[in-house]
Each structure stands twice: as structure tokens, then as C-alpha cells.
Amino acid sequence: MMNYEALADRVLQGETLTDAEAMAILESPDDDLLPLLHAAYKVRKHYYGNKVKLNMIINTKSGLCPENCGYCAQSIVSKAPIEKYAMMKQEEIVAGAERAASVNAGTYCIVASGRGPVNRELEIVIDSVKEIKSKHADMTVCACLGILKPEQAKRLKEAGVDRYNHNINTSAAHHSSITTSHTYDDRVNTVESAKEAGISPCSGVIVGMREMKEDIIDMARSLHALDADSIPVNFLHAVDGTPLEGTNELTPRYCLKVLSLFRFINPTKEIRISGGREVNLRSLQPFGLYPANSIFIGDYLTTAGQESDRDRQMLEDLGFEVDLEPLKKTPATV
């Protein structure tokens, strides 16, 4: 058995996993799962203690997207029967922030489908963020509006947006198998534009999209290179009517190994268990918070999440506490 404890110590000393060690984690026998989680928790606890960040998402514009992402129920190629609507009004977006505040979600994520925001949509988000910040100065506001131009990023920063999410989703090598309507570099460039504007970068992945284990290692390393402050790890919830319909590659145990790998490769970063948590981790959801330190509460974009009361009970049972600290730079990268 690999000495996971020694591996954690090396990571805490600033060392980087080799490709062989990363692969050994993903291919580790299930008998190793508890020692692996214990070692990942050692790293997570060093930087974040027993605190868990709560995030809430609002889908401000649903469907109507010209992109052909194979995982997404909102894409132009999807036949999934989802609700479709244009950009919400400002008062609806602000009301969503009030709901987030009421359940102690420290981060409020404003998401809109589409390739990128048009001027009218951007103005609505800007005005909404200004009002939210006037009422909840300590709330972390994250925007996720698609591919962003540098001048748009600057305006969002000036309005008070703290964080911008644009996931790389998969590896550069696997990207064209998932979508061809934009490039991997388009996504990386958007993250860089957010960083250049002074916005905290958030970028993550979707695991279980017929990629190889080498792709998962590449994803984790790419996010380390991007220096993403927050890394949402989604596990594919294959929706009927999408090109990835019927894909079911994941087990709860493998998902935990993936989360542990991301903690070892990105030790100082917020790692968030995101979409697909409930259907893929199932009864092992609590174990995910030993490597990860953040979750979404409430529903996702087009799929339902677990009831927030159950999430709170899970945290209480684990002996963890909600992190209510306002956004600050993540611990120094090792």
C-alpha cells in the first residue's frame, strides 16, 4: 500500500505529486480508501480546519444557448425538457441573494446560459450586484456568464463581483470530444481575463464524461497552473436528451479518490463538491468533505440538489462548522 500519510507530509512541505503517484491514487484499491481520505484530510485541515464553505446558485437565464456542450441540458443540441427563459429581472436576482443569506450561504453564484453576456444581460448583473453588495457587503458574489471579454471583466469587478467562474470542464486533449463550438483556450483565456481584472478565479471540472484517468490528472494540474482560487469538482449527472445520456462511469468510491487527488495537487485551494454530488456519492457524501472544504446547497442549474436541512445535518454529524468568513485570498500556494 502507498504511504498516503507520507505523501500528505510531502505535499505540506511543498512537493508535487509525480504522475505515477497521481495515477496510483486514482487506481488505488478500495481497501486503501480510508487511509487515503485520512491523508487528504490532513492536508485539508492544515489549510481550512473543519470549516465548510456554503455556496448557493441561481440560474438567471435558462436554455437558449448556442453552444454544443455534450453534458449540458441547456445546450443547442440538448433535447432535455427543461424550463427556458431569458435573463431574470434585477429584483429576482437580488431576491435570490436574500435566500442565500437566510441559509448562511457565504457565496452567491449568479449563472446565465449562453456563450457570453450581451450588453443588456451584463447591465442587469452589474446593477444586481451593486444592490446585493449594498445590503450584504460580506457576501461573496460569483458570476458565471460564459466567455468574458477583458472590458466586461473590468466592469464586473468595479460593480463588486468578487469571483468569476468559468470551468475548464475537462482536459485540453478531451475537450473536442465534449464540445466543438468553443475551444479549451477560450475557457482558459476567460479565467485569465478575470484574474487580470482583479477578480478571484474559479474554475473546475466535470468528471465522468468518458475521459481517461490521465485526463483527470491533467485537469488537476491545469487548475494548479491557472492558480484557480476555487475549484468546483462536478460529477456527471447524465441528463436524458443530452449527448452524454446514459453515461454512468462513476462509483462513490472513485469519486472520493478523485477529490483526494485534487486536494493533493491543489492543497491550498477551495475544493467544492458540486453538481452530481447526490447521485454519484450517494450515501458516501459525508466522506467527500474530508478532502473537500466546500459544497453547493440547494438546487443546481437544471437538476435538483439535496435539501439544505440534510446538508446541515451532515455537517453537524461530521463535527464541521459553516465558514462565514468573507472572501479573502486563499492560503499561499505551495
N, C-alpha and C positions, 0 to 999 in steps of 0.2 A: 504494500500500500504506500502511495505517496505520502510524504510527511507534510501534510497541509499546514500544520502549526508552524513548521519552519518556513514554509512558503509565505505565510502571513507575516512572519517576522521580517523576512527579506523585503517584502512589499513595503512594510512600515519604515524600513531603512532606505527606501527609495529605489530599490531594484525593480527591474522589469521582467515579467514572465517571458520565458522563451516560448517559441511556437509549440515545441514538444510538450512543455508544461501546460500550456493553454489547452492543447488537444487532450492531454491526459485528464484534465478536469471534465471536459465535455464527454469523454469516453469512460469516465470512472464508473466502477461497478456500484450498484445501488447500495451495497453494504458499506460503501465509503461515504454515504450521503451525510450522516450526522457529523462525522469528523470534518468534512468539507464545509458544512454550514457553520460549525463552531469556529473554524479558521476565518471564514468570510466575516462572521460576526465580530471577531476580534479586530479586524480592520475597520469595519463599520462603527463599532463602539468607540474606537480611538478618535474618530473624527466627529461623530454625531451622538455619542452616548446612546440612550434609549429613547430618543425623541423621533417622532414621525411627523413629517410634513403632510398636511392635507390639501389637496387641490380639487377644485370644482370647475367643471367645463360647461360652457353654454354654446350651443350650435346656432349661431346668429344668422346663418344662411345655409339652407339645406338643399342638396342636389344641384341641378343646373350647372354642373361642372363639365368643361370641355376636355378634361384630362382623361386618359385611359388607364388609370392605375387599377391593376387586376384585383386588388384586395378590397377596393372601396365601393360601398353601396351607392355612393353619390356620383360616381364617375359616369361619363357618357356611354360607356359600354355596359353598365350595370342594368339588369332587368329587375332588380330588387324593388319590391313595392314599398318605397319609403315616402315619407312626407317631404314635399318640395315647397320651398318658399324663398322669396327674395329677402334681402337684408332687413333684419328687425329694426324697429324704431329705437331711438335712444332710450326712451323710458323703459322699454323691455329689457335692454341690456343692463341698465342701472338696477332694475328690479332683481336681475339675476345676481348681481353683486351683493344685494341685501340678503338674498337667500344664502349665499356663500358665507357672509359674515355671521349669519344666525347659527350656522353649524361649525363655526370656528375654522373654516377653510381659509388658510392664510394666503393661498394663491388662487386667483380667479382667472380662468383661461377663456379669452374671447376668440372663438374659432369661426371661420367662414369658409365655405367651399369655394372652389374656383382656382384658376391659375394664379391669380393675384388680384389685389384690390383695385377697383376703378375709383376715380376721384370721389364720387358720391359715397361709396362704401367707406373709404378712408376717413372722410369727414365725419360720418356717423360714429365711427370708432373713436376718433380723436375727441369729439365732443362728449362721448360717453365716458371715456377715461378721465377727462378733466372733472366731470361731475362726480365720478366714483372716488377720485382722489381727494376731492373737497370734503367728502363725507368719511372716507376711510383711508387716511393718509398712510397707515402702516400696511395696508393690504397690498400684496404683490400682484400686479396686473400683468398677465402674459397675453400677448396677441399671437394668433396663428392664422395668417391671412393669405398664405401661399407665397409665391415668388415675389420678392420685395426689391424695389429699386432703392439705391442709396438715399435719394432725397426723401422717399417715403419713410425709410427707417429713421432719418433725422427728425421728421415731423412727429413720428410716434414717440420718440424719445422726449421731445420738447413737451408733448402732451402729458407725459407721466408714465408711459409704458416702461415697466421695469425689465421685462423679459420677452424675448421673441422665440417662438417655437417653429422650427422647420426641420422635420425629421429627414435623415438620410435614408431611412427605412430599411435599406439592405446594403450589401456591398457594391462597390463600383462594378465588379465583374458580373454580378447577378442583376443589376439594375434594369437592363434592357429586357429581361425576362418578365419584369413586373410592369413596366411602363415604357412607352416609346415617345410620348408626347412632350416630354422634357428630359433633360439629361441629369446625370448624377452631379455634374459640375454646377448645374443650375441651382441645385439644392445647397451644395457647399457654399456657393457664392452668396446666397441669401443669408446663410448663417454668418458669413464674414461681413456682409453689409450691416447686419445688426450689431456685431461686435464693434465695427468701426464707428457706429453712431453712439456707442457707449451703452448699448443695451445688453443685458446679460443673455448669453446664448443658450438656448435649449434645443437639443437635437437628440433623436433617439431612433429606435429600430422597431421592426415587426419581425418576430421570429416565427418560423413555421410556414414560410412561403416557398417550400421546395428547394431551399438553399442547402448548401453543404456545410459541414462543421467549419471548414476553412473560411467560409463566408462570415460566419458568426464571429470568429476570431478577428477577421479583418474589420468588421463593423466596430467591435470594441476598440480596436487600435485606432481606427479612423476618428472616432469620437474623442479619444485621448489627444490625437493630433490637432483636432478642431478646438480643443480646450473648452468643450461644452460644459457649462456650469451645472446643467440639469439634464439627465438622460432618462427619458421615458422608455421603458422596455415593454413593448406590446407583444402579446402572444396572439397569433392569428385566430380570430373568431370568424371562420369562413361563413359568409352570408350567402344564402341561396340567391341565385341571379347574378352573382359576380363570377368572373373568370376563374377564381380560386374556389368556387363552390365545391364542397365535398372534401376539401383538403383537411386531413386530420392526422398530422405527423407527430404531435406532441403528447408527452405524458407529464403529469405533475412533477415527477422526479427529474426529468430532463429540464424542465423549466427552472427548477431550483438550481441545477448545475449551471445553467446559462446566467442566472442572476449572480451566482457566486463568481463566475468568470468576469462579469462586468465589474464587480466590486474589486477584484484583484487588479484588473487592468486600469480602472479609473477609481483609485482608492479614496480620493478626496471629494468626489463629486456626489451630488444628489442623484441617487438612482431610484427611479419611480416605477413601481409595478403598475402598469397602465391597462389599456384595453385588452380584453380576453383573460383577465385575471381570474374571473369567476368560473369560466367554462374550462380553463386549462389547468389551473392549480387546484380547483375544486376543494376538497377537504384539507389540502395541504397549504391553503392560503396563508395561515399564520407563519409558517416556516419561511415564507418569502421575505418577511421583514427582518430576518437575521442578516441577509446580505443587503437588502434594500432599506431605504430610510424614508420613503415617500410613497403615497398612494393617491389615486383619484377616489373621491367619494361621489355618490350619485350616479347618474347615467352618463353614457358616453355620447358619441355623435349620433349614431343610428341604432345602437344596441343598449339594452338596459344593464345597469350595474347592480351591485348588491345594496340592500337597504342600509342607510347610514347608521342606523341603530346597531346593526350587526357588525359593521366595521368598528364602531366604538366599543362594542363588547369584546371584539377580537383584540383591540389594543389594550383594553383593561385586563383581559385574561393573560396577555403576554407580559404585563407589568410595564408597558411602554406608555409614554405620555405624548400628547399633541404638542408639536413645536409651534409656538405662537410668535416666534421672533420675526421681525420684519426682514426683508431680503437684505442680505449682505454678501459680499464676495465669499465664495466657498474657500475652505482652508487652502493654504498654499499648495500648489501642485508639486508632488514629489518627483 
